[in-house]
Structure formats: structure tokens, C-alpha cells
Amino acid sequence: MINFDQNATTPVDEAVLEELIRATREFSGNSSSGHTLGAKAGKYLRECRERVAKLLNAADADEIVFTSGGTESDNAAVRGIAYGMRAEQGRDEVVTSAIEHRAVLAPCDWLAKQGFKSTVLPVDTNGVVDMGALRDSLGPKTALVSIMLANNEIGTIQPIAEISRLAHDIGAKLHTDAVQAVGKLPVDVQALGVDSLSLSAHKFYGPKGVGVLYLRKGTPCECFMLGGTHEGGRRAGTVPLPQIAALAKALEVSEEKRIKHGAELRTLRDQLIAELTAKVPGTHVNGSLETCTPNTASIRFDGVYGGHLLRRMDEEGILASAGSACMWEITKPSHVLTALGLSDEEGGGTIRFSLGYGNTAEEVTQVADKLAKLVPELRAQPIEK
């Protein structure tokens, strides 16, 4: 099996798995309990929080809130900060982009139903936010701007530091969904200038079901998970210490991989594009490789329906996707591809290849050779979705 769908999820690293097992065995207490077992767990929870804060360059470990994953972190940030800013400053407008993950777009839509104004910014053909439209959208009522650091489908990297300056100039807060960035890009909350940031462990060789919400001290944010005083009163619920320990380890492992092997990952991705375009006529890259995460290639094949191609690839032991794993059952082109200006036919013929640090040059060649046979076969058949 060749896994070129690692933006959907990554395999758990062995060192991370060992840490998960160790923490499960050694820290059986509830970190909120006052007795010896609880105190032991609480002490290690603090250590994990400090490790995560250090890796993200957060000013204070208390700015790290542990969640169930990226979707919860996005929802908590968008809804929480919007309500917090309205309560504190009377601001009731949120701004986002047309290619955000649904975990951001859906809360913005929900806020619009609660009386907020929600503005969705267009992007150019490479997926970069229209900065002129952003400037025009900002004003004294803007509470929050939420723009993702790296797109999950086409890999586009946004100029978050510049967006941060624009948002802060008018007193708004900035949140970024950085779920697809860790292990591929430097993620430094000070350099980015963000007030809030979302992460999910299973995207960087950690377990599923645990994530991070970075929340800069002083950022108004109303709690939406009620019932206890866990996580500094920001997220109620018993803290899953083994998963958090594994997340901290995964963050360390993925950063080490990025520093040591990031260039190799980009070389593999570029090899895949080069071999596909050479071996399969009518192959095109969506977006720009100049402003793209090093592991992602959004590629469209003329005259082929992506759903059929993915099924044939799966039969041949090759894993990829048409876009976000969360939207796999939807047959029409994704909102991301539509926002780029692609037609239904172009979007429908798109496959997302996302590589990981375990992939090899030999696998790239195998995939290109297999697609050189599969694509012409499918082109010879009528397209029926």
C-alpha cells in the first residue's frame, strides 16, 4: 500500500506510540484531583503544556489549551473570540476566506445567524487571499479575522504575518487554522503575530482525538465547553493526559523531521509532479508550488472523473483523495477548487496527493507509472459520475 493521502491523517510515529503507552501506564490519576495520583498527573500535564508552548514559541504555557482536535479548536476560537470581542468591545463582524476548512466556515455561518456580519474573502487562482478585499472588509466593528496558515487541499500558504498586522491595526484579533502546517512549515506564534491558532495531533504523526488551541493571553474568548474548571476554565472535561503526552512528543518528532528532512519531502513532491506531467499528457497542477506546503500536490487530469480514478488507484494499492477527507462523500468539486475558478469538469478531475516522511522515490515512480496506465484507460470510457 502506498499512502499519498497524508493530509487526511498521518501514521502514529513509533516514539509517539511509546509515549502514549508509557503515559497511560504511569499517569492513571485525574490531573484535577488533589491527591497523590492526581498531583503526579497534574505535574506531568504542566510539563507537556510547557513543551508545547516552547515549540510554538508561546510566551506563557497557560496560553496552551488542549482540545479534542482541529475542529474543536477552530470552533472554540471562532465562536469564542467573536462572542468575547462583542461582549468586551461591541464588535460583531468576522472575516474569513473562501478556502477555509469547514470547521471555520461553518462557525462563521452560524455566527451570521446569531446577528454577526460574516465576510468571506475571495482568493486568486493560486488560492492566496485577496489582500485588497481584506483591507476593504476591515473596520471598527471587526472582531475576528480567521485565515488558515496552509490549505488542506492545495497547500497554499497565506501571508499570515501581514494579515496579522492589518487586523491588529484596526483592533481586531487574528486566528489561524494551522492544522496542515506543523511538520511542513515553521509554526511560531510570535513571528506569525496570531492571537489564536489551531492544531490537531493526528496531522503530525500523533494520535487522533487530541489537539491544541493557542490563545494569546488577554484575548477575549468565551468558553463553549461548559461543566468544569479544566484548562484554566476554558474547556471543561477530564483531561486526556496520555493523548496530550503523545501530542507533545509528536510535535517534537514532527519538528525534528521538518528540520532534517523537509527538503527531501519537497524533492519527492516535485518528483511526483515531474513524472506525472511527463508520463500522463493532459496533467495540470492547481495552485502555485512557490506558495505551497512541501508535501502537497493538487493535480487535475483532463478527461477523467476523479472519483473513478481514486477507486481504481485504491484497487491498485495507491491512496490519495479528491480533497478534504471530511468531504469525501460529496461528488461535486470542493469549495476550495471552485474558489480558484476551476470549472466543474476541471475540479472533478482533480486528485490531491499528500506525501509524508515515510514515502520514497521508488513509490513516486510506481504511482506515476501506474497512473500512466490508469488515466488513458479511464479516458477511453464515458464519464459517468
Buried (B, 14 or more C-beta within 10 A) or exposed (E): EBBBBBBBBBBBBEBBBEBBEBBBEBBEBBBBEEEEEBEBBBEBBEEBBBBBBBBBBBEEBBBBBBBBBBBBBBBBBBBBBBBBBBEEBEBBBBBBBBBBBBBBBBBBEBBBEEEBBBBBBBBBEBBBBBBEBBEEBBEEBBBBBBBBBBBBBBBBBBBBBEBBEBBBEBBBBBBBBBBBBBBBBEBBBEEBBBBBBBBBBBBBBBBBBBBBBBBBEEBBBBBBBEEEEBBEEBBBBEBBBBBBBBBBBBBBBBBEBBEEBBEBBBBBBBBBBEBBBEBBEBBBBBBBBEBBBBBBBBBBBBBBBBBBBBEBBEEBEBBBBBBBEEBEEEEEBBBBBBBBEBEEBBBBBBBBBBBBBEBEEEBBBBBBEBBBEBBBEBBEEEBEE
